[in-house]
């Protein structure tokens, strides 16, 4: 059974912070100034009548993503974990159905996760994170190792910076903010218009399609379109809050850790291995041949096997 929800406190925050879009496409309704306080994260839960004795698995997507990107894999993980585990696919702050905030850093994301543990009564879990979500999950394991059973980090490392494919991300955010679509358009027409405008900047059609999954039509706001992701906050915080991982001293996660990297990606380099082994001494690194940064979608079968073999050990 799949349950997609924002917990009751999240529903109250989303309602309380709803601000109708006035004219700009990039102004998104669920916006809160939360300061340093954690925001209540939206999630989808995959469960049946079993799985209460096994630690659940928490999944956090990457930049521009959402919990829905992991729907098929979450179902597969739930079905094939032994013993069966509940799976939680989570929307990070400023993404998906989770509230927007002017603050966006890995420290903030970790505190959001800690609050989620408390709100749904989880004492310990295995964690999976891709890219931005992977760094948040790394920091969670390093800062709160008692909360983490096993960690799976997907195509990202704790080393400074990111892979070369990140260099245009600020330009992507600026381009998305500039898109103009009238409220009379249907969602299909709007996505076509957005694709045409983004094509001037982004040559790769799959990447444009991925970004456009964040475009939604708000019938309660006169049919206006907005982005589910908080473009302004992500642009403002990208270089300090996303592109850089916090420098840590005296922190290690001793639990089992698996790094899964794309064979064609440069987000996990050979030069990163010493730092990975220092912070995660009980870690292994697996490269998926012919996969890029989105290894979990490009080579989903190979990725799922690596995850399930690790979780079921």
C-alpha positions as CSV (number, residue, x, y, z in Angstrom):
1,X,0.0,0.0,0.0
2,X,1.3,3.5,-0.9
3,X,0.4,6.4,1.3
4,X,1.3,9.9,0.0
5,X,1.0,12.5,2.7
6,X,2.1,15.6,4.3
7,X,1.7,15.1,8.1
8,X,-0.8,17.2,9.9
9,X,1.7,19.8,11.0
10,X,2.9,20.1,7.5
11,X,-0.6,20.5,6.2
12,X,-1.1,23.4,8.7
13,X,2.2,25.0,7.6
14,X,1.2,24.7,3.9
15,X,-2.2,26.2,4.6
16,X,-0.9,29.0,6.8
17,X,1.9,30.0,4.3
18,X,-0.2,29.9,1.1
19,X,0.4,33.1,-0.8
20,X,-1.3,33.3,-4.2
21,X,1.0,34.0,-7.1
22,X,0.6,37.6,-8.3
23,X,2.2,37.6,-11.8
24,X,5.5,35.8,-11.9
25,X,5.6,32.1,-12.9
26,X,8.5,31.5,-10.5
27,X,6.5,32.5,-7.4
28,X,5.4,29.3,-5.8
29,X,2.4,29.2,-3.4
30,X,3.7,27.1,-0.4
31,X,6.3,29.6,0.9
32,X,7.4,30.1,4.5
33,X,10.1,32.0,6.2
34,X,11.2,29.3,8.6
35,X,14.5,30.7,9.6
36,X,16.7,28.0,11.2
37,X,13.7,26.0,12.3
38,X,13.1,22.6,10.5
39,X,10.3,22.4,8.0
40,X,7.8,19.5,8.0
41,X,8.7,17.3,5.1
42,X,6.2,15.6,2.7
43,X,6.6,11.9,2.0
44,X,5.1,8.9,0.4
45,X,5.1,5.7,2.4
46,X,5.2,2.2,0.9
47,X,4.0,-0.5,3.3
48,X,1.8,-3.5,3.9
49,X,0.8,-5.3,7.1
50,X,4.4,-6.5,7.7
51,X,7.7,-4.7,8.1
52,X,7.2,-3.4,11.6
53,X,10.3,-5.4,12.9
54,X,12.7,-4.2,10.3
55,X,14.2,-0.7,10.1
56,X,12.6,1.4,7.4
57,X,14.4,2.9,4.5
58,X,14.3,6.7,3.9
59,X,15.0,8.0,0.4
60,X,15.9,11.6,-0.4
61,X,16.1,12.9,-4.0
62,X,18.6,15.3,-5.6
63,X,18.4,18.9,-6.7
64,X,15.3,19.6,-8.9
65,X,13.8,16.2,-7.9
66,X,11.0,15.0,-5.8
67,X,9.7,11.9,-4.0
68,X,7.7,10.9,-7.1
69,X,11.0,10.3,-9.0
70,X,11.5,7.3,-6.8
71,X,8.1,5.7,-7.0
72,X,9.0,2.6,-9.1
73,X,12.2,1.9,-7.2
74,X,10.5,2.5,-3.8
75,X,7.9,-0.2,-4.8
76,X,10.7,-2.6,-5.8
77,X,12.6,-2.0,-2.6
78,X,9.5,-2.6,-0.5
79,X,8.6,-5.7,-2.3
80,X,12.1,-7.3,-2.3
81,X,13.7,-6.4,1.0
82,X,14.1,-9.4,3.3
83,X,12.6,-8.9,5.9
84,X,10.2,-6.5,4.3
85,X,10.8,-2.9,5.1
86,X,8.6,0.2,5.0
87,X,10.0,2.7,2.4
88,X,9.7,6.5,2.8
89,X,10.3,8.6,-0.3
90,X,10.7,12.2,0.9
91,X,10.5,15.7,-0.6
92,X,13.3,17.9,0.6
93,X,12.6,21.5,1.6
94,X,12.1,23.8,-1.4
95,X,11.1,20.8,-3.5
96,X,8.0,18.8,-4.3
97,X,5.2,19.1,-1.7
98,X,7.4,20.2,1.1
99,X,7.3,23.9,2.3
100,X,9.5,26.5,0.8
101,X,12.0,28.4,2.9
102,X,14.6,31.2,2.3
103,X,17.1,28.9,4.0
104,X,18.7,26.0,2.1
105,X,21.8,24.2,3.3
106,X,22.8,20.6,4.3
107,X,22.6,21.6,7.9
108,X,19.0,22.7,7.5
109,X,18.1,19.5,5.5
110,X,19.6,17.3,8.3
111,X,17.5,19.0,10.9
112,X,14.5,18.6,8.7
113,X,15.2,14.8,8.6
114,X,15.7,14.6,12.4
115,X,12.3,16.3,12.8
116,X,10.8,13.8,10.4
117,X,12.2,10.9,12.4
118,X,10.5,12.3,15.5
119,X,7.2,13.1,13.8
120,X,6.6,9.6,12.4
121,X,8.2,7.7,15.3
122,X,11.3,6.3,13.7
123,X,14.2,5.5,16.0
124,X,16.6,4.1,13.3
125,X,16.6,3.7,9.6
126,X,18.6,2.9,6.5
127,X,19.0,5.8,4.3
128,X,19.4,6.4,0.5
129,X,20.3,9.8,-1.0
130,X,21.1,10.9,-4.5
131,X,23.3,13.9,-5.2
132,X,22.1,16.8,-3.0
133,X,20.0,14.3,-1.1
134,X,23.1,12.1,-0.8
135,X,25.1,14.8,0.8
136,X,22.2,15.6,3.3
137,X,22.1,11.9,4.2
138,X,25.9,11.7,4.6
139,X,25.7,14.6,7.0
140,X,22.8,13.0,8.8
141,X,24.9,9.8,9.3
142,X,27.9,11.8,10.5
143,X,26.1,14.1,12.9
144,X,23.5,11.6,14.1
145,X,25.0,8.1,13.6
146,X,22.6,6.6,16.2
147,X,19.7,7.3,13.7
148,X,21.3,5.4,10.8
149,X,21.5,1.6,10.3
150,X,23.0,1.6,6.8
151,X,23.7,4.4,4.3
152,X,23.6,4.3,0.5
153,X,25.0,7.4,-1.2
154,X,24.3,7.8,-4.9
155,X,26.7,9.6,-7.2
156,X,28.1,12.2,-4.9
157,X,31.0,12.5,-2.5
158,X,31.9,14.6,0.6
159,X,34.7,16.3,-1.3
160,X,34.4,20.0,-2.1
161,X,32.5,21.0,-5.2
162,X,30.5,18.9,-7.6
163,X,31.0,17.2,-10.9
164,X,31.4,19.3,-14.1
165,X,27.7,18.9,-15.0
166,X,26.8,21.3,-12.2
167,X,28.4,24.3,-13.8
168,X,25.2,25.4,-15.6
169,X,22.8,24.9,-12.6
170,X,22.6,28.7,-11.7
171,X,21.8,29.4,-15.4
172,X,19.1,26.7,-15.4
173,X,17.5,28.3,-12.3
174,X,17.6,31.8,-14.0
175,X,16.1,30.4,-17.2
176,X,13.3,28.8,-15.4
177,X,12.5,32.0,-13.6
178,X,12.2,33.8,-16.9
179,X,9.6,31.5,-18.5
180,X,6.3,33.2,-19.1
181,X,3.1,31.2,-19.6
182,X,-0.5,32.5,-19.6
183,X,-3.1,31.0,-17.3
184,X,-5.3,30.0,-20.3
185,X,-2.8,27.3,-21.4
186,X,-3.3,23.7,-20.5
187,X,-0.6,21.9,-18.6
188,X,0.4,20.1,-21.8
189,X,0.7,23.4,-23.7
190,X,2.6,24.9,-20.8
191,X,5.1,22.1,-20.7
192,X,5.6,22.5,-24.5
193,X,6.1,26.2,-24.1
194,X,8.6,25.7,-21.3
195,X,10.5,23.1,-23.3
196,X,10.8,25.5,-26.2
197,X,12.1,28.3,-24.0
198,X,14.5,26.1,-22.1
199,X,15.8,24.5,-25.3
200,X,17.6,27.8,-26.0
201,X,19.8,27.2,-22.9
202,X,19.6,23.4,-22.4
203,X,20.4,21.1,-25.3
204,X,19.6,17.8,-23.6
205,X,15.9,16.9,-24.0
206,X,15.9,14.4,-21.0
207,X,17.2,17.1,-18.7
208,X,14.6,19.6,-19.9
209,X,11.9,17.0,-19.4
210,X,13.2,16.4,-15.8
211,X,13.1,20.1,-15.0
212,X,9.7,20.6,-16.4
213,X,8.2,17.9,-14.1
214,X,8.3,20.7,-11.6
215,X,5.8,22.9,-13.5
216,X,2.3,22.8,-12.1
217,X,-1.0,24.6,-12.7
218,X,-2.8,26.1,-9.7
219,X,-6.5,26.2,-10.5
220,X,-7.1,27.9,-7.1
221,X,-5.0,30.8,-8.3
222,X,-6.8,31.5,-11.5
223,X,-5.0,28.8,-13.4
224,X,-1.6,30.3,-13.0
225,X,1.5,28.2,-13.4
226,X,4.3,28.0,-10.9
227,X,7.3,25.9,-10.1
228,X,7.1,23.4,-7.3
229,X,10.8,24.1,-6.5
230,X,11.8,27.3,-4.8
231,X,13.9,28.9,-7.6
232,X,14.9,32.0,-5.7
233,X,16.1,30.2,-2.6
234,X,18.0,27.5,-4.6
235,X,19.7,30.1,-6.8
236,X,20.7,32.2,-3.8
237,X,22.0,29.3,-1.7
238,X,23.4,27.1,-4.5
239,X,27.1,27.9,-4.2
240,X,27.2,27.9,-0.4
241,X,24.4,25.5,0.5
242,X,24.4,22.9,-2.3
243,X,27.7,23.0,-4.2
244,X,29.8,22.7,-1.1
245,X,29.7,20.0,1.6
246,X,30.5,21.1,5.2
247,X,34.0,20.7,6.4
248,X,33.9,18.2,9.3
249,X,36.5,17.3,11.9
250,X,36.1,14.5,14.4
251,X,33.0,12.9,12.7
252,X,32.9,9.4,11.4
253,X,30.1,7.0,10.5
254,X,31.2,3.5,11.4
255,X,28.1,1.8,10.0
256,X,27.9,-0.1,6.6
257,X,27.9,2.4,3.8
258,X,27.6,1.9,0.0
259,X,28.6,4.6,-2.5
260,X,27.0,3.9,-5.9
261,X,28.5,6.0,-8.7
262,X,27.9,6.3,-12.5
263,X,30.7,5.0,-14.6
264,X,30.3,8.0,-16.9
265,X,29.9,10.6,-14.1
266,X,32.6,12.6,-12.4
267,X,30.8,13.3,-9.2
268,X,32.8,10.5,-7.4
269,X,36.4,10.7,-8.5
270,X,39.4,8.5,-7.5
271,X,40.8,11.5,-5.6
272,X,37.7,11.5,-3.4
273,X,38.3,8.0,-2.0
274,X,40.6,8.9,0.8
275,X,38.1,11.4,2.3
276,X,35.3,8.9,1.8
277,X,37.3,6.2,3.7
278,X,38.1,8.7,6.5
279,X,34.5,9.7,7.1
280,X,33.0,6.3,6.3
281,X,35.6,3.7,7.2
282,X,33.2,0.8,6.6
283,X,32.3,1.8,3.1
284,X,32.4,0.3,-0.4
285,X,32.2,2.1,-3.7
286,X,30.5,0.5,-6.7
287,X,30.5,2.0,-10.2
288,X,27.7,1.2,-12.6
289,X,29.0,0.9,-16.2
290,X,27.7,3.4,-18.8
291,X,25.6,5.3,-16.2
292,X,25.8,9.0,-15.7
293,X,24.8,11.1,-12.8
294,X,21.2,9.9,-12.7
295,X,22.4,6.3,-12.3
296,X,19.2,5.2,-10.5
297,X,17.1,6.1,-13.6
298,X,19.6,5.4,-16.3
299,X,20.4,1.9,-15.1
300,X,17.6,1.2,-12.7
301,X,17.8,-2.7,-12.7
302,X,21.5,-2.7,-11.9
303,X,21.0,0.0,-9.3
304,X,18.2,-1.8,-7.6
305,X,20.2,-5.0,-7.4
306,X,23.1,-3.2,-5.7
307,X,20.7,-1.6,-3.2
308,X,18.8,-4.7,-2.4
309,X,21.9,-6.9,-2.1
310,X,23.3,-4.3,0.4
311,X,20.1,-3.9,2.4
312,X,19.5,-7.7,2.6
313,X,23.0,-8.5,3.8
